[in-house]
Amino acid sequence: MITQTPQGVASRFGYGLGRVARFVLHDRNPVLRWVKRLALAAAVLYFSSDIFSVLASVAVLLLVFGGAFWLLSNSESSSSNKKTIDYGSGYGPQGYGYYKAGRRVDDDD
């Protein structure tokens, strides 16, 4: 009967990360401890710069396409503007004359 299962990949990975963190964060010499921390921070920034570049590119892309969509949706195009002809105060929307109480009233009545 097996009393212990073999270690998995996650267990080995976690153990390794713990060893690296202990090596970087704990040292008797404070100067050496800060040099290790700065070296680790520089390595993390170097390898993650591509990720930040991609995130910045996506953000700019969304801003450009969002701005273009907003401009297109809020612009007044000539096809959407219905031209109204101003006939004067006595004329209705159908042309000469207007409706009053459901009856058409023309000037020549």
Secondary structure, 3 states (H helix, E strand, C coil): CCCCCCCCHHHHHHHHHHHHHHHHHCCCCHHHHHHHHHHHHHHHHHHHHHHHHHHHHHHHHHHHHHHHHHHHHHCCCCCCCCCCCCCCCCCECCECCEEECCEEECCCC
